Amino acid sequence: MRRYATVYGMLHGMEKKHIITISGKPGSGKSSTADKVADMLSYTRYSSGDMVRNLLSREHLTLAEYNERAQSDHILDEKIDTMLRNLRTKNDVVIDSRLGFYWIPESFKVYLDLDIQVATVRIFKDAMSNNMRTKGGEFANSLDTVAKQVKTRMDTEQRRFKDLYGVDPYNSEHFDLVIDTSRHSPQTVALTVFDTYRRWLKTTTWKREHSAVPLGFSFKNQY
């Protein structure tokens, strides 16, 4: 079993790479945040979700079939893992990936959190308009169905990644910045990542930060 070698607390004596990895719960806004942060920084944006969905399309599999096969056959997982590991050689990149923090522990690691009920509504609305997700068989026509899919997906991923790598992808302790996106707007999430990342680049030690915006609060967009 491969174990997660954490470099939390920062890599002393080592120049930080300009890589941001963004993970989090389903529906937390990983893709939109990665897009906005990459645009703000003029970085290249990568997505393991797009990698998986394109792979599923080529293999003629649904997401449910992929998850079922992955319980015993890890060939598809290994293909995605290799793509992610190869991104360690790059600079000035933002990576939207559930296990980006694991494969690139020297990156600035961001975790997006939110209430599961909010996640369900977001995913349902997104599935109605996102063609990439329908390619992977993720579309559902009711909130109850989406809620069951979200729970099944999280439980399946936790079991699989613990078995394969000894790591829980939904454990926020692995990350440098944790943002509760329930009350954030997409813009304020991106601004929080942007500002915190710039401070992180200038430090030699780092203590995990948390961000949750109360109702009625908003950031002034200065960028």
DOROTI-304849 format. One record per residue: residue number from 1; x, y, z of N, C-alpha, C, CB in turn. Coordinates in Angstrom, 1 decimal, padded with zeros to 4 digits. Glycine has a CB too. Example, Ala and Ser with C-alpha at 12.3 -4.5 7.8 and 13.67 -1.06 7.14 Angstrom:
2
{1,{013.2,-005.7,007.8},{012.3,-004.5,007.8},{013.2,-003.3,007.8},{011.3,-004.5,009.0}} {2,{012.8,-002.2,007.1},{013.7,-001.1,007.1},{012.9,000.0,007.9},{014.1,-000.6,005.7}} 
***
This chain:
223
{1,{000.8,-001.2,000.0},{000.0,000.0,000.0},{000.9,001.2,000.0},{-001.0,000.0,001.2}} {2,{000.6,002.2,-000.9},{001.3,003.4,-000.9},{000.8,004.4,000.1},{001.3,004.0,-002.3}} {3,{001.7,005.0,000.9},{001.2,005.9,001.9},{001.5,007.3,001.6},{002.0,005.6,003.2}} {4,{000.6,008.2,002.1},{000.8,009.6,001.8},{001.9,010.2,002.7},{-000.6,010.4,002.1}} {5,{002.9,010.7,002.0},{004.1,011.3,002.7},{003.8,012.8,002.8},{005.4,011.0,002.0}} {6,{003.2,013.3,003.9},{002.8,014.7,004.0},{004.1,015.6,004.2},{001.9,014.8,005.2}} {7,{004.0,016.7,003.5},{005.0,017.7,003.7},{004.4,018.9,004.4},{005.7,018.1,002.4}} {8,{003.4,018.7,005.2},{002.7,019.8,005.8},{003.6,020.5,006.8},{001.4,019.3,006.5}} {9,{003.5,021.9,006.8},{004.4,022.7,007.6},{005.5,023.2,006.8},{005.0,021.8,008.7}} {10,{005.6,022.9,005.5},{006.4,023.4,004.4},{007.8,022.9,004.3},{006.4,024.9,004.5}} {11,{008.3,022.8,003.1},{009.5,022.2,002.8},{010.7,023.2,003.0},{009.5,021.7,001.3}} {12,{011.3,023.1,004.1},{012.4,024.0,004.4},{013.6,023.9,003.5},{012.9,023.8,005.9}} {13,{014.1,025.0,003.0},{015.3,025.0,002.2},{015.0,024.6,000.7},{016.3,024.0,002.7}} {14,{013.7,024.5,000.4},{013.3,024.2,-001.0},{012.4,025.3,-001.6},{012.6,022.8,-001.0}} {15,{012.8,025.7,-002.8},{012.0,026.7,-003.4},{010.6,026.2,-003.8},{012.7,027.2,-004.7}} {16,{009.6,026.9,-003.4},{008.2,026.5,-003.7},{007.9,026.5,-005.2},{007.2,027.3,-002.9}} {17,{007.3,025.5,-005.6},{006.8,025.4,-007.0},{005.5,026.2,-007.1},{006.6,023.9,-007.5}} {18,{005.3,026.8,-008.3},{004.1,027.5,-008.5},{003.0,026.6,-009.0},{004.3,028.7,-009.5}} {19,{002.5,025.7,-008.1},{001.5,024.8,-008.4},{000.4,024.9,-007.3},{002.1,023.3,-008.5}} {20,{-000.8,025.0,-007.8},{-002.0,025.0,-006.8},{-002.8,023.8,-007.1},{-002.8,026.3,-006.9}} {21,{-003.1,022.9,-006.1},{-004.0,021.8,-006.3},{-005.2,022.1,-005.5},{-003.3,020.5,-005.8}} {22,{-006.4,021.9,-006.1},{-007.7,022.2,-005.5},{-008.5,020.9,-005.4},{-008.4,023.3,-006.3}} {23,{-008.9,020.5,-004.2},{-009.7,019.4,-004.0},{-010.9,019.8,-003.2},{-008.9,018.2,-003.3}} {24,{-011.7,018.8,-002.8},{-012.9,019.1,-002.0},{-014.1,018.2,-002.2},{-013.3,020.5,-002.2}} {25,{-015.2,018.5,-001.6},{-016.4,017.7,-001.7},{-017.0,017.9,-003.1},{-017.4,018.0,-000.6}} {26,{-017.8,016.9,-003.6},{-018.6,017.1,-004.8},{-019.5,018.3,-004.7},{-019.4,015.8,-005.1}} {27,{-019.5,019.1,-005.7},{-020.3,020.3,-005.7},{-019.8,021.5,-005.0},{-021.6,020.0,-005.2}} {28,{-018.6,021.4,-004.5},{-018.0,022.5,-003.8},{-017.5,023.7,-004.6},{-016.9,022.0,-002.9}} {29,{-017.4,023.5,-005.9},{-016.9,024.5,-006.8},{-015.5,024.4,-007.2},{-017.1,025.8,-006.2}} {30,{-014.9,023.2,-007.3},{-013.5,023.0,-007.6},{-013.2,023.5,-009.0},{-013.2,021.5,-007.5}} {31,{-014.1,023.1,-010.0},{-013.8,023.5,-011.4},{-013.9,025.0,-011.6},{-014.8,022.8,-012.3}} {32,{-014.9,025.6,-011.1},{-015.1,027.0,-011.3},{-014.0,027.8,-010.6},{-016.5,027.5,-010.9}} {33,{-013.6,027.3,-009.4},{-012.5,028.0,-008.7},{-011.2,027.9,-009.4},{-012.4,027.4,-007.3}} {34,{-010.9,026.7,-009.9},{-009.7,026.5,-010.7},{-009.6,027.4,-011.9},{-009.5,025.0,-011.1}} {35,{-010.8,027.5,-012.6},{-010.8,028.4,-013.7},{-010.5,029.8,-013.4},{-012.2,028.3,-014.4}} {36,{-011.2,030.3,-012.3},{-011.0,031.7,-011.9},{-009.6,032.0,-011.4},{-012.0,032.1,-010.9}} {37,{-009.0,031.1,-010.6},{-007.7,031.3,-010.0},{-006.6,031.2,-011.2},{-007.4,030.2,-009.0}} {38,{-006.8,030.3,-012.1},{-005.8,030.2,-013.2},{-005.9,031.5,-014.0},{-006.2,029.0,-014.1}} {39,{-007.1,032.0,-014.2},{-007.2,033.2,-015.0},{-006.6,034.4,-014.3},{-008.7,033.5,-015.3}} {40,{-006.8,034.5,-013.0},{-006.2,035.6,-012.2},{-004.7,035.6,-012.2},{-006.7,035.5,-010.7}} {41,{-004.1,034.4,-012.2},{-002.6,034.2,-012.1},{-002.0,034.0,-013.5},{-002.3,033.1,-011.2}} {42,{-002.8,033.9,-014.5},{-002.3,033.6,-015.9},{-001.6,032.2,-015.8},{-001.4,034.7,-016.4}} {43,{-002.1,031.3,-015.1},{-001.6,029.9,-015.0},{-002.4,029.0,-015.9},{-001.7,029.4,-013.5}} {44,{-001.8,027.8,-016.2},{-002.5,026.8,-017.0},{-003.3,026.0,-016.1},{-001.4,025.9,-017.8}} {45,{-004.5,025.6,-016.5},{-005.5,024.9,-015.7},{-005.6,023.5,-016.2},{-006.8,025.6,-015.7}} {46,{-005.5,022.5,-015.2},{-005.7,021.1,-015.5},{-006.9,020.6,-014.6},{-004.4,020.3,-015.3}} {47,{-007.6,019.5,-015.1},{-008.6,018.9,-014.3},{-008.6,017.4,-014.5},{-010.0,019.5,-014.8}} {48,{-008.5,016.7,-013.3},{-008.6,015.3,-013.3},{-010.0,014.8,-013.7},{-008.1,014.7,-012.0}} {49,{-011.0,015.6,-013.3},{-012.4,015.3,-013.7},{-012.5,015.2,-015.2},{-013.3,016.3,-013.1}} {50,{-011.9,016.2,-015.9},{-012.0,016.1,-017.4},{-011.2,014.9,-017.9},{-011.4,017.4,-018.0}} {51,{-010.1,014.6,-017.3},{-009.3,013.5,-017.7},{-010.1,012.2,-017.5},{-008.0,013.3,-016.8}} {52,{-010.8,012.1,-016.4},{-011.7,010.9,-016.2},{-012.8,010.8,-017.1},{-012.2,010.9,-014.7}} {53,{-013.5,011.9,-017.3},{-014.7,011.9,-018.2},{-014.3,011.6,-019.7},{-015.4,013.2,-018.2}} {54,{-013.2,012.1,-020.1},{-012.7,011.8,-021.5},{-012.3,010.4,-021.6},{-011.5,012.8,-021.8}} {55,{-011.6,009.9,-020.5},{-011.3,008.4,-020.5},{-012.5,007.6,-020.6},{-010.4,008.1,-019.3}} {56,{-013.5,007.9,-019.8},{-014.8,007.1,-019.8},{-015.4,007.2,-021.1},{-015.7,007.7,-018.7}} {57,{-015.4,008.3,-021.8},{-016.0,008.4,-023.1},{-015.3,007.5,-024.1},{-015.9,009.9,-023.6}} {58,{-013.9,007.5,-024.0},{-013.2,006.6,-024.9},{-013.4,005.1,-024.6},{-011.7,006.9,-024.8}} {59,{-013.6,004.8,-023.3},{-013.8,003.4,-022.9},{-015.2,003.0,-023.0},{-013.2,003.2,-021.5}} {60,{-016.1,003.9,-023.3},{-017.6,003.7,-023.3},{-018.1,003.2,-022.0},{-017.9,002.7,-024.4}} {61,{-017.7,003.9,-020.9},{-018.1,003.6,-019.6},{-018.9,004.7,-018.9},{-016.9,003.2,-018.7}} {62,{-019.8,004.4,-018.0},{-020.4,005.5,-017.2},{-019.6,005.6,-016.0},{-021.9,005.1,-016.9}} {63,{-019.8,006.7,-015.2},{-019.1,006.9,-014.0},{-019.3,005.8,-013.0},{-019.4,008.3,-013.3}} {64,{-020.6,005.3,-012.9},{-021.0,004.2,-012.0},{-020.2,003.0,-012.4},{-022.5,004.0,-012.0}} {65,{-020.1,002.7,-013.7},{-019.4,001.5,-014.1},{-017.9,001.6,-013.8},{-019.6,001.3,-015.7}} {66,{-017.4,002.8,-014.0},{-015.9,003.1,-013.7},{-015.7,002.8,-012.2},{-015.5,004.5,-014.0}} {67,{-016.6,003.4,-011.3},{-016.4,003.2,-009.9},{-016.5,001.7,-009.5},{-017.4,004.0,-009.1}} {68,{-017.4,001.0,-010.2},{-017.6,-000.4,-009.9},{-016.3,-001.2,-010.3},{-018.8,-001.0,-010.6}} {69,{-015.8,-000.9,-011.5},{-014.6,-001.6,-012.0},{-013.4,-001.3,-011.1},{-014.4,-001.3,-013.4}} {70,{-013.3,-000.1,-010.6},{-012.2,000.4,-009.9},{-012.0,-000.3,-008.5},{-012.2,001.9,-009.7}} {71,{-013.1,-001.0,-008.1},{-013.0,-001.8,-006.8},{-012.0,-002.9,-006.9},{-014.4,-002.3,-006.4}} {72,{-011.8,-003.5,-008.1},{-010.9,-004.6,-008.3},{-009.9,-004.4,-009.4},{-011.7,-005.8,-008.5}} {73,{-010.2,-003.5,-010.3},{-009.3,-003.3,-011.4},{-008.8,-001.8,-011.4},{-010.0,-003.6,-012.8}} {74,{-007.5,-001.6,-011.2},{-007.0,-000.2,-011.0},{-006.3,000.3,-012.2},{-006.1,-000.2,-009.8}} {75,{-006.5,-000.3,-013.4},{-005.8,000.2,-014.6},{-006.2,001.6,-014.9},{-006.0,-000.8,-015.7}} {76,{-007.5,001.9,-014.9},{-007.9,003.2,-015.2},{-007.5,004.2,-014.2},{-009.5,003.2,-015.3}} {77,{-007.5,003.9,-012.9},{-007.0,004.8,-011.9},{-005.5,005.1,-012.2},{-007.1,004.1,-010.5}} {78,{-004.7,004.1,-012.5},{-003.3,004.2,-012.8},{-003.0,005.2,-014.0},{-002.6,002.9,-013.0}} {79,{-003.9,005.1,-015.0},{-003.7,006.0,-016.1},{-003.9,007.5,-015.7},{-004.7,005.7,-017.2}} {80,{-004.9,007.7,-014.8},{-005.2,009.1,-014.3},{-004.1,009.5,-013.4},{-006.5,009.2,-013.6}} {81,{-003.6,008.6,-012.5},{-002.5,008.9,-011.6},{-001.3,009.3,-012.3},{-002.2,007.7,-010.7}} {82,{-000.9,008.6,-013.4},{000.3,008.9,-014.2},{000.1,010.3,-014.8},{000.5,007.9,-015.3}} {83,{-001.0,010.7,-015.3},{-001.2,012.0,-015.8},{-001.0,013.1,-014.8},{-002.6,012.2,-016.4}} {84,{-001.5,012.8,-013.6},{-001.3,013.8,-012.5},{000.1,013.9,-012.0},{-002.2,013.4,-011.3}} {85,{000.8,012.8,-011.9},{002.2,012.8,-011.4},{003.0,013.6,-012.4},{002.7,011.3,-011.3}} {86,{002.7,013.4,-013.7},{003.5,014.1,-014.7},{003.4,015.6,-014.6},{003.1,013.7,-016.1}} {87,{002.4,016.1,-013.9},{002.2,017.6,-013.8},{003.2,018.2,-012.7},{000.8,017.9,-013.4}} {88,{003.8,017.3,-012.0},{004.8,017.8,-011.0},{006.0,018.5,-011.7},{005.3,016.7,-010.1}} {89,{006.2,018.2,-012.9},{007.4,018.8,-013.6},{007.0,020.2,-014.2},{007.8,017.9,-014.8}} {90,{005.8,020.6,-014.1},{005.4,021.8,-014.6},{005.4,022.9,-013.6},{003.9,021.7,-015.2}} {91,{005.3,024.2,-014.0},{005.2,025.3,-013.1},{004.1,026.2,-013.6},{006.5,026.1,-013.1}} {92,{003.6,027.1,-012.7},{002.5,028.0,-013.1},{001.2,027.2,-013.5},{002.9,029.0,-014.1}} {93,{000.8,026.3,-012.7},{-000.4,025.5,-013.0},{-001.4,025.5,-011.9},{000.0,024.1,-013.5}} {94,{-002.7,025.3,-012.2},{-003.7,025.1,-011.2},{-004.4,023.8,-011.6},{-004.8,026.3,-011.2}} {95,{-004.5,022.9,-010.6},{-004.9,021.5,-010.9},{-006.2,021.2,-010.0},{-003.8,020.5,-010.6}} {96,{-007.3,021.0,-010.7},{-008.5,020.6,-010.0},{-008.5,019.0,-010.0},{-009.8,021.1,-010.8}} {97,{-008.3,018.5,-008.8},{-008.1,017.0,-008.7},{-008.4,016.5,-007.3},{-006.7,016.6,-009.2}} {98,{-009.1,015.5,-007.1},{-009.4,014.9,-005.8},{-008.1,014.5,-005.1},{-010.3,013.7,-005.9}} {99,{-007.1,014.0,-005.8},{-005.9,013.5,-005.2},{-004.7,014.3,-005.7},{-005.6,012.0,-005.6}} {100,{-004.9,015.5,-006.1},{-003.8,016.4,-006.5},{-002.8,016.6,-005.3},{-004.3,017.7,-007.1}} {101,{-003.4,016.8,-004.1},{-002.6,017.1,-003.0},{-001.7,015.9,-002.6},{-003.5,017.4,-001.8}} {102,{-002.1,014.7,-003.0},{-001.4,013.5,-002.7},{-000.2,013.3,-003.7},{-002.3,012.3,-002.8}} {103,{-000.5,013.5,-004.9},{000.5,013.3,-006.0},{001.5,014.5,-006.1},{-000.1,013.1,-007.3}} {104,{001.1,015.7,-005.6},{002.0,016.8,-005.7},{001.9,017.5,-004.3},{001.5,017.8,-006.8}} {105,{002.5,016.9,-003.3},{002.4,017.4,-001.9},{003.2,018.7,-001.7},{003.0,016.4,-000.9}} {106,{004.1,019.1,-002.6},{004.8,020.4,-002.5},{003.9,021.5,-003.0},{006.1,020.3,-003.2}} {107,{002.8,021.2,-003.6},{001.9,022.3,-004.1},{001.2,023.0,-003.0},{000.8,021.7,-005.1}} {108,{000.6,024.2,-003.3},{-000.3,024.9,-002.4},{-001.6,024.1,-002.5},{-000.5,026.4,-002.8}} {109,{-002.0,023.5,-001.4},{-003.1,022.5,-001.4},{-004.4,023.2,-000.8},{-002.7,021.3,-000.5}} {110,{-005.4,023.2,-001.6},{-006.7,023.9,-001.2},{-007.8,022.8,-001.1},{-007.0,025.0,-002.3}} {111,{-008.6,022.9,-000.1},{-009.7,022.0,000.1},{-011.0,022.9,000.2},{-009.6,021.1,001.4}} {112,{-012.0,022.6,-000.7},{-013.3,023.3,-000.7},{-014.3,022.4,000.0},{-013.7,023.6,-002.1}} {113,{-014.9,022.9,001.1},{-015.9,022.2,001.9},{-017.2,022.8,001.7},{-015.4,022.1,003.4}} {114,{-018.3,022.1,002.0},{-019.6,022.6,002.1},{-020.6,021.6,002.6},{-020.1,023.1,000.7}} {115,{-021.8,022.1,003.1},{-022.8,021.2,003.5},{-023.3,020.3,002.4},{-024.0,022.0,004.1}} {116,{-023.6,019.0,002.7},{-024.0,018.0,001.7},{-025.3,018.4,001.0},{-024.1,016.7,002.3}} {117,{-026.2,019.1,001.7},{-027.5,019.5,001.1},{-027.3,020.5,000.1},{-028.5,019.9,002.2}} {118,{-026.4,021.5,000.4},{-026.1,022.5,-000.6},{-025.4,021.9,-001.8},{-025.1,023.6,000.1}} {119,{-024.5,020.9,-001.5},{-023.8,020.2,-002.6},{-024.8,019.6,-003.6},{-022.8,019.2,-002.1}} {120,{-025.8,018.9,-003.0},{-026.8,018.2,-003.8},{-027.5,019.2,-004.8},{-027.8,017.5,-002.9}} {121,{-027.9,020.3,-004.3},{-028.6,021.3,-005.1},{-027.7,021.8,-006.2},{-029.2,022.5,-004.3}} {122,{-026.5,022.1,-005.9},{-025.5,022.6,-006.9},{-025.3,021.6,-008.0},{-024.2,023.0,-006.2}} {123,{-025.1,020.3,-007.6},{-024.8,019.3,-008.5},{-026.0,019.0,-009.5},{-024.4,017.9,-007.8}} {124,{-027.2,019.1,-008.9},{-028.4,018.9,-009.7},{-028.5,020.0,-010.8},{-029.6,018.9,-008.8}} {125,{-028.3,021.2,-010.3},{-028.4,022.3,-011.3},{-027.3,022.2,-012.3},{-028.3,023.7,-010.5}} {126,{-026.1,021.8,-011.9},{-025.0,021.7,-012.9},{-025.2,020.6,-013.9},{-023.7,021.5,-012.1}} {127,{-025.8,019.5,-013.4},{-026.0,018.4,-014.3},{-027.0,018.7,-015.4},{-026.5,017.2,-013.5}} {128,{-027.9,019.6,-015.1},{-028.9,020.0,-016.1},{-028.2,020.7,-017.3},{-029.9,020.9,-015.5}} {129,{-027.0,021.3,-017.1},{-026.5,022.2,-018.1},{-025.1,021.8,-018.6},{-026.4,023.6,-017.7}} {130,{-024.4,020.9,-017.9},{-023.0,020.5,-018.2},{-022.9,019.3,-019.0},{-022.2,020.4,-016.8}} {131,{-022.6,019.4,-020.3},{-022.6,018.3,-021.2},{-021.4,017.4,-020.9},{-022.4,018.8,-022.6}} {132,{-020.3,017.9,-020.3},{-019.2,017.0,-020.0},{-019.6,016.0,-018.9},{-018.0,017.8,-019.4}} {133,{-020.5,016.4,-018.0},{-020.9,015.5,-016.9},{-021.8,014.4,-017.5},{-021.6,016.2,-015.8}} {134,{-022.7,014.8,-018.4},{-023.6,013.8,-019.0},{-022.8,012.7,-019.8},{-024.6,014.4,-019.9}} {135,{-021.6,013.1,-020.3},{-020.8,012.1,-021.0},{-020.3,011.0,-020.1},{-019.5,012.8,-021.6}} {136,{-020.1,011.3,-018.8},{-019.7,010.3,-017.8},{-020.8,009.6,-017.1},{-018.8,011.0,-016.8}} {137,{-022.1,009.9,-017.6},{-023.2,009.2,-017.0},{-023.6,009.8,-015.6},{-022.9,007.8,-016.8}} {138,{-023.3,011.0,-015.3},{-023.6,011.6,-014.0},{-024.9,012.3,-013.9},{-022.5,012.6,-013.6}} {139,{-025.6,012.4,-015.0},{-026.9,013.1,-015.0},{-028.0,012.4,-014.2},{-027.4,013.3,-016.4}} {140,{-028.7,013.1,-013.4},{-029.8,012.6,-012.6},{-031.0,013.6,-012.7},{-029.4,012.3,-011.1}} {141,{-032.2,013.0,-012.6},{-033.4,013.9,-012.8},{-034.2,014.2,-011.6},{-034.3,013.3,-013.8}} {142,{-033.6,014.0,-010.4},{-034.2,014.4,-009.1},{-033.2,014.7,-008.1},{-035.2,013.3,-008.7}} {143,{-033.5,015.5,-007.1},{-032.6,015.8,-006.0},{-032.3,014.6,-005.1},{-033.2,016.9,-005.1}} {144,{-033.3,013.8,-004.9},{-033.1,012.5,-004.1},{-032.1,011.6,-004.8},{-034.5,011.8,-003.9}} {145,{-032.2,011.5,-006.1},{-031.3,010.7,-006.8},{-029.9,011.2,-006.7},{-031.7,010.5,-008.3}} {146,{-029.7,012.5,-006.9},{-028.4,013.2,-006.8},{-027.8,013.0,-005.4},{-028.5,014.7,-007.1}} {147,{-028.7,013.2,-004.3},{-028.2,013.0,-003.0},{-027.6,011.6,-002.7},{-029.3,013.3,-002.0}} {148,{-028.3,010.6,-003.3},{-027.8,009.2,-003.1},{-026.5,009.0,-003.9},{-028.9,008.2,-003.6}} {149,{-026.5,009.6,-005.1},{-025.2,009.5,-005.9},{-024.0,010.1,-005.2},{-025.5,010.1,-007.3}} {150,{-024.3,011.3,-004.6},{-023.2,012.0,-003.9},{-022.7,011.2,-002.8},{-023.7,013.4,-003.4}} {151,{-023.6,010.6,-001.9},{-023.1,009.8,-000.8},{-022.4,008.6,-001.3},{-024.4,009.4,000.1}} {152,{-023.0,007.9,-002.3},{-022.3,006.7,-002.8},{-020.9,007.0,-003.3},{-023.2,006.0,-003.9}} {153,{-020.8,008.1,-004.1},{-019.6,008.5,-004.7},{-018.5,008.8,-003.6},{-019.7,009.7,-005.5}} {154,{-018.9,009.5,-002.5},{-017.9,009.9,-001.5},{-017.5,008.6,-000.7},{-018.5,010.9,-000.5}} {155,{-018.5,007.7,-000.4},{-018.1,006.5,000.3},{-017.2,005.6,-000.5},{-019.4,005.7,000.7}} {156,{-017.5,005.5,-001.8},{-016.7,004.7,-002.7},{-015.3,005.2,-002.8},{-017.4,004.6,-004.1}} {157,{-015.2,006.5,-003.0},{-013.9,007.1,-003.1},{-013.0,007.0,-001.9},{-014.0,008.5,-003.6}} {158,{-013.7,007.2,-000.7},{-013.0,007.0,000.5},{-012.4,005.6,000.7},{-013.9,007.4,001.7}} {159,{-013.2,004.6,000.4},{-012.8,003.2,000.6},{-011.7,002.9,-000.4},{-014.0,002.2,000.3}} {160,{-011.9,003.3,-001.7},{-010.9,003.0,-002.7},{-009.6,003.6,-002.5},{-011.4,003.4,-004.1}} {161,{-009.6,004.9,-002.1},{-008.3,005.7,-001.9},{-007.6,005.2,-000.6},{-008.6,007.2,-001.9}} {162,{-008.4,004.8,000.4},{-007.7,004.3,001.6},{-007.0,003.0,001.3},{-008.8,004.2,002.7}} {163,{-007.7,002.2,000.5},{-007.1,000.9,000.1},{-005.9,001.0,-000.7},{-008.2,000.0,-000.6}} {164,{-006.0,001.9,-001.7},{-004.9,002.1,-002.7},{-003.7,002.9,-002.1},{-005.4,002.8,-003.9}} {165,{-004.0,004.0,-001.4},{-003.0,004.9,-001.0},{-002.9,005.2,000.5},{-003.2,006.2,-001.7}} {166,{-003.9,004.7,001.2},{-003.8,004.9,002.7},{-004.2,006.4,003.0},{-002.5,004.6,003.3}} {167,{-005.0,007.0,002.2},{-005.4,008.4,002.4},{-006.9,008.6,002.2},{-004.6,009.3,001.4}} {168,{-007.4,009.5,003.1},{-008.8,009.9,002.9},{-008.8,011.3,002.2},{-009.5,010.0,004.3}} {169,{-009.4,011.3,001.0},{-009.4,012.5,000.2},{-010.3,013.6,000.8},{-009.8,012.2,-001.2}} {170,{-011.1,013.2,001.7},{-012.0,014.2,002.3},{-011.6,014.6,003.7},{-013.4,013.7,002.4}} {171,{-010.4,014.3,004.1},{-009.8,014.8,005.4},{-009.1,016.1,005.1},{-008.8,013.7,005.9}} {172,{-009.6,017.2,005.7},{-009.1,018.5,005.4},{-007.8,018.8,006.1},{-010.1,019.6,005.9}} {173,{-007.3,017.9,006.9},{-006.0,018.1,007.6},{-004.8,018.0,006.6},{-005.8,017.1,008.7}} {174,{-005.1,017.5,005.4},{-004.0,017.4,004.4},{-003.7,018.7,003.7},{-004.4,016.3,003.4}} {175,{-004.5,019.7,004.0},{-004.4,020.9,003.1},{-003.9,022.2,003.8},{-005.8,021.2,002.6}} {176,{-003.5,023.1,003.0},{-002.9,024.4,003.5},{-004.0,025.4,003.7},{-001.9,024.9,002.5}} {177,{-005.1,025.3,002.9},{-006.2,026.3,003.0},{-007.5,025.5,002.8},{-006.1,027.4,001.9}} {178,{-008.4,025.7,003.8},{-009.7,025.1,003.8},{-010.7,026.2,003.7},{-009.9,024.2,005.0}} {179,{-011.6,026.1,002.7},{-012.6,027.1,002.5},{-014.0,026.4,002.5},{-012.4,027.9,001.1}} {180,{-014.9,026.9,003.4},{-016.3,026.5,003.3},{-017.0,027.4,002.3},{-017.0,026.6,004.8}} {181,{-017.4,026.8,001.2},{-017.9,027.5,000.0},{-019.4,027.7,000.1},{-017.6,026.8,-001.2}} {182,{-020.1,027.3,001.2},{-021.5,027.4,001.3},{-022.0,028.8,001.2},{-022.0,026.7,002.6}} {183,{-021.3,029.7,001.9},{-021.7,031.1,001.9},{-020.8,032.0,001.1},{-021.7,031.6,003.3}} {184,{-019.8,031.5,000.5},{-018.9,032.2,-000.4},{-019.6,032.4,-001.8},{-017.5,031.6,-000.5}} {185,{-019.3,033.4,-002.5},{-019.6,033.4,-003.9},{-018.4,032.8,-004.7},{-019.9,034.9,-004.4}} {186,{-018.6,032.4,-005.9},{-017.5,031.9,-006.7},{-016.3,032.8,-006.8},{-018.0,031.5,-008.1}} {187,{-016.6,034.1,-006.9},{-015.6,035.1,-006.9},{-014.8,035.2,-005.6},{-016.1,036.5,-007.3}} {188,{-015.5,035.2,-004.5},{-014.8,035.4,-003.2},{-013.9,034.1,-002.9},{-015.7,035.7,-002.1}} {189,{-014.4,032.9,-003.3},{-013.6,031.7,-003.2},{-012.3,031.9,-003.9},{-014.4,030.5,-003.7}} {190,{-012.4,032.3,-005.2},{-011.2,032.5,-006.0},{-010.3,033.6,-005.4},{-011.6,032.9,-007.4}} {191,{-010.8,034.7,-004.9},{-010.0,035.7,-004.3},{-009.3,035.2,-003.1},{-010.9,036.9,-004.0}} {192,{-010.0,034.4,-002.3},{-009.4,033.9,-001.1},{-008.2,033.0,-001.4},{-010.4,033.1,-000.3}} {193,{-008.4,032.1,-002.4},{-007.2,031.3,-002.9},{-006.1,032.1,-003.4},{-007.7,030.3,-004.0}} {194,{-006.4,033.1,-004.2},{-005.4,034.0,-004.8},{-004.6,034.7,-003.8},{-006.1,035.0,-005.7}} {195,{-005.3,035.4,-002.8},{-004.6,036.1,-001.8},{-003.8,035.2,-000.9},{-005.6,036.9,-001.0}} {196,{-004.3,034.1,-000.4},{-003.6,033.2,000.5},{-002.4,032.6,-000.2},{-004.6,032.1,001.0}} {197,{-002.6,032.2,-001.4},{-001.5,031.6,-002.2},{-000.3,032.6,-002.3},{-002.0,031.2,-003.6}} {198,{-000.6,033.8,-002.6},{000.5,034.8,-002.7},{001.3,034.9,-001.3},{000.0,036.2,-003.1}} {199,{000.5,034.8,-000.2},{001.2,034.9,001.1},{002.0,033.6,001.3},{000.2,035.1,002.2}} {200,{001.4,032.5,000.9},{002.1,031.2,001.1},{003.4,031.1,000.4},{001.2,030.0,000.6}} {201,{003.5,031.7,-000.8},{004.7,031.7,-001.6},{005.8,032.4,-000.9},{004.5,032.3,-003.0}} {202,{005.5,033.3,000.0},{006.5,034.1,000.6},{007.0,033.6,002.0},{006.0,035.5,000.8}} {203,{006.4,032.5,002.4},{006.7,031.9,003.8},{007.6,030.7,003.7},{005.4,031.6,004.5}} {204,{008.2,030.4,004.8},{009.0,029.2,004.9},{008.3,028.2,005.8},{010.4,029.5,005.5}} {205,{007.4,028.6,006.6},{006.5,027.7,007.4},{005.1,028.2,007.2},{006.9,027.7,009.0}} {206,{004.2,027.2,007.4},{002.8,027.6,007.1},{001.8,026.8,008.1},{002.4,027.3,005.7}} {207,{000.9,027.5,008.6},{-000.1,026.9,009.5},{-001.5,026.9,008.7},{-000.3,027.7,010.8}} {208,{-002.1,025.8,008.6},{-003.3,025.7,007.9},{-004.3,026.8,008.2},{-004.0,024.3,008.2}} {209,{-004.9,027.4,007.2},{-005.9,028.4,007.3},{-007.3,028.0,006.9},{-005.5,029.7,006.5}} {210,{-008.3,028.5,007.6},{-009.7,028.2,007.3},{-010.4,029.5,006.9},{-010.4,027.5,008.5}} {211,{-011.4,029.4,006.0},{-012.1,030.6,005.5},{-013.6,030.2,005.4},{-011.6,031.1,004.2}} {212,{-014.5,030.9,006.1},{-015.9,030.8,006.0},{-016.5,032.2,006.1},{-016.5,029.8,007.1}} {213,{-017.3,032.5,005.1},{-017.8,033.9,005.0},{-019.2,033.9,005.6},{-017.8,034.4,003.6}} {214,{-019.5,034.8,006.6},{-020.9,034.8,007.1},{-021.9,035.4,006.1},{-020.9,035.6,008.4}} {215,{-023.1,035.1,006.3},{-024.2,035.7,005.4},{-024.1,037.2,005.5},{-025.6,035.2,005.8}} {216,{-024.3,037.9,004.4},{-024.3,039.3,004.3},{-022.9,039.9,004.1},{-024.9,039.8,005.6}} {217,{-021.9,039.1,004.2},{-020.5,039.6,004.0},{-020.1,039.5,002.6},{-019.5,038.9,005.0}} {218,{-019.3,040.4,002.0},{-018.8,040.3,000.7},{-017.5,040.9,000.6},{-019.8,040.9,-000.3}} {219,{-016.6,040.4,-000.3},{-015.3,041.0,-000.5},{-015.4,042.1,-001.6},{-014.3,039.9,-001.0}} {220,{-014.6,043.1,-001.5},{-014.5,044.1,-002.5},{-013.5,043.5,-003.6},{-014.0,045.4,-002.0}} {221,{-014.0,043.4,-004.8},{-013.1,042.8,-005.9},{-012.1,043.9,-006.3},{-014.0,042.4,-007.1}} {222,{-010.9,043.7,-006.0},{-009.8,044.7,-006.3},{-009.0,044.2,-007.5},{-009.0,045.0,-005.1}} {223,{-009.3,043.1,-008.1},{-008.4,042.6,-009.1},{-009.1,042.6,-010.5},{-008.1,041.1,-008.8}} 
***
